[in-house]
Amino acid sequence: MPQIIYIADDEKNIREPVSAFLSREEFSVRAFPDGDSLMTACERAMPNLVILDIMMPGTDGLSICSRLRQADSELPIIIVSAKDSPYDRVTGLTLGSDDYLVKPFLPLELVARVRALLRRSRQTGQTGELEKELSFGPLMMSPARRTAFMGNQSLSLTPTEFDFLAYLVRNQDRAVSREELLKALWQLDWQADTRATDDLVKRLRKKFREILSPVRISTVWGYGFRLTMEEE
């Protein structure tokens, strides 16, 4: 059964070619001229992945992204936009998107990002099927089931947050650079500002604080991050 992708973009000359290209790649695609109509469709049935433009009539794409993330913490979301500043990229990621693609883009690049993100999502169930559970102190992660627990408390993570944290756990004996994390997460040459990793860390730290976690994501200044325990 084909995976379902929803696209919201008010530019017909982008919306229709992208829809046609993804359909040829054997995805089931529904396209919407604005974010509100996409949101209405999502309230009826969630897709496997959403592609959002930022500037649209009615509710803007960033607001739609935030609402979708609140509705489903694991829904893969890609933002496409003509805005190319580091601020816009980080804002998109702050609100919960998993990737940010700048217009104009090649259809093949979009497909590569869609496939990379779906590989990491709970819907595909392909990533890490044979990998054993990961642990760091009270943090337990199952790549096969895409679940994470801090002690007996469940962690609600987006696909990118899950893989970001899993990568740190796998490499818990060393510090990991921002550039390495970006390459590992997106599996392609994603030219995003490396502050995107800082934003992911802020989101994870907030979730850790909310459950009084002793696990810390420590900053290695000028380089990257590593996992530590509170007593350290």
C-alpha positions in Angstrom: 0.0 0.0 0.0 1.5 3.4 -1.0 2.5 5.8 1.6 0.4 9.0 1.8 1.9 12.5 1.4 0.0 15.7 1.8 1.3 18.9 0.2 0.2 22.5 0.9 1.5 25.2 -1.5 -0.4 28.1 -3.0 1.9 28.1 -6.1 0.2 25.9 -8.6 3.4 25.7 -10.7 5.1 24.1 -7.8 2.3 22.1 -6.2 1.2 20.3 -9.3 4.7 19.2 -10.7 5.8 18.1 -7.2 2.6 16.1 -6.8 3.0 14.5 -10.2 6.7 13.6 -9.5 6.0 12.1 -6.1 3.1 10.1 -7.7 5.4 8.7 -10.3 7.6 7.6 -7.4 4.6 5.5 -6.2 3.5 7.7 -3.3 -0.2 8.5 -2.9 -0.3 12.4 -3.0 -3.0 14.9 -2.0 -2.3 18.5 -2.8 -3.9 21.6 -1.2 -3.7 25.3 -2.1 -3.5 26.4 1.5 -2.6 25.2 5.0 -6.1 25.3 6.4 -7.5 22.8 3.9 -4.6 20.5 4.6 -5.2 20.8 8.3 -8.8 19.9 7.8 -7.8 16.8 5.8 -5.3 15.9 8.6 -8.1 16.1 11.2 -9.9 13.4 9.2 -6.9 11.2 8.6 -3.2 11.7 9.1 -0.8 11.1 6.2 2.6 9.4 6.4 4.3 12.7 5.7 3.5 16.4 5.2 5.2 19.0 2.9 4.4 22.6 3.8 5.1 25.9 2.2 5.5 28.8 4.6 3.8 31.8 2.8 0.3 30.8 2.0 -3.2 32.5 2.2 -4.9 32.0 5.5 -2.9 30.3 8.2 0.8 30.4 7.4 2.9 27.2 7.1 4.8 27.7 10.3 1.6 27.9 12.3 0.2 24.8 10.5 3.5 23.0 11.3 3.2 23.8 15.0 -0.4 22.6 15.1 0.5 19.4 13.3 3.3 18.7 15.7 1.0 19.2 18.7 -1.5 16.8 17.1 1.1 14.1 16.3 4.6 14.3 17.8 6.0 11.7 15.3 4.5 13.0 12.0 7.3 13.6 9.5 7.1 17.3 8.3 9.2 19.0 5.5 9.0 22.7 5.1 9.7 24.2 1.6 10.2 27.9 1.3 11.8 30.7 -0.7 13.1 32.0 2.6 16.8 31.0 2.9 18.0 32.8 6.0 19.4 30.9 9.0 16.7 32.5 11.1 13.9 31.1 8.9 15.5 27.6 8.9 15.9 27.5 12.6 12.4 28.8 13.2 11.0 26.0 11.0 12.8 23.4 13.0 11.9 25.1 16.3 8.2 24.7 15.5 8.7 21.0 14.8 9.6 20.4 11.2 12.1 17.6 10.4 13.6 19.2 7.3 13.8 22.5 5.5 14.2 22.7 1.7 14.8 26.0 -0.1 13.0 26.9 -3.3 13.8 26.4 -6.1 14.8 22.7 -5.7 15.2 19.7 -7.8 12.3 17.1 -7.6 14.9 14.4 -7.1 16.3 16.2 -4.1 12.8 16.4 -2.5 12.3 12.7 -3.2 15.6 11.9 -1.5 14.7 13.9 1.6 11.2 12.3 1.7 12.6 8.8 1.5 15.3 9.6 4.1 12.7 11.0 6.5 10.3 8.1 6.0 13.1 5.6 6.6 13.3 7.2 10.1 9.7 7.5 10.8 7.5 5.1 12.7 5.4 4.4 9.6 8.1 2.6 7.7 9.4 0.4 10.5 12.5 -0.2 8.5 15.2 1.6 10.4 16.9 -0.3 13.1 14.7 -3.4 12.9 17.6 -5.7 13.9 19.3 -3.3 16.3 19.2 -4.0 20.0 17.8 -1.6 22.5 20.0 1.4 23.3 20.6 2.7 26.8 22.3 5.5 28.8 21.6 5.5 32.5 17.8 5.5 32.8 17.3 6.4 29.2 16.1 3.4 27.1 15.5 3.5 23.4 14.2 0.9 21.0 15.0 1.7 17.3 12.8 -1.2 16.2 9.7 0.1 18.0 10.7 3.7 17.8 10.1 4.1 21.5 12.0 6.0 24.2 11.7 5.9 28.0 13.4 7.8 30.8 13.0 5.3 33.6 9.3 4.4 33.5 8.3 7.6 31.7 7.6 7.6 28.0 9.4 10.3 25.9 7.3 11.8 23.0 9.9 12.4 20.3 9.7 13.6 16.6 11.4 11.3 14.1 14.4 13.7 14.0 14.6 14.1 17.8 14.5 10.3 18.2 17.4 9.7 15.7 19.4 12.7 17.1 19.2 11.3 20.6 19.8 7.7 19.4 22.9 8.8 17.6 24.2 10.4 20.8 23.5 7.2 22.8 25.3 5.1 20.2 28.3 7.4 20.5 28.1 8.0 24.3 31.8 7.5 24.8 32.7 10.6 22.8 31.6 14.1 21.8 29.9 14.4 18.4 30.3 17.4 16.2 27.3 19.4 14.9 28.4 18.7 11.3 28.5 15.0 12.0 25.1 15.0 13.5 23.6 16.8 10.5 25.1 14.4 8.0 24.0 11.4 10.1 20.5 12.6 10.5 19.7 13.7 7.0 22.0 11.2 5.2 22.8 13.7 2.5 24.6 17.0 2.0 22.0 19.2 3.8 23.3 22.8 3.8 21.4 23.9 6.8 22.9 26.3 9.4 24.5 24.1 12.1 22.4 26.0 14.7 19.6 23.6 13.7 21.3 21.0 15.9 21.3 23.6 18.8 17.6 23.9 18.3 17.1 20.2 18.5 19.1 20.1 21.7 16.9 22.9 23.2 13.8 20.9 22.5 15.2 17.7 24.0 16.6 19.5 27.1 13.1 21.0 27.7 11.5 17.5 27.5 14.2 16.2 29.8 13.6 19.0 32.4 9.8 18.3 32.3 10.3 14.8 33.5 13.2 15.7 35.9 15.7 13.5 33.9 19.2 13.0 35.3 20.5 12.6 31.7 22.0 15.7 30.2 23.0 16.8 26.7 26.2 18.7 27.4 27.6 21.2 25.0 31.2 20.8 24.0 31.9 24.5 23.1 32.9 25.2 19.6 32.4 21.5 18.6 29.2 19.7 19.4 27.5 17.6 22.1 27.8 14.6 24.4 25.6 12.8 26.8 26.4 13.1 30.6 24.7 12.2 33.8 23.7 14.9 36.3 26.1 13.8 39.0 29.0 14.3 36.5 
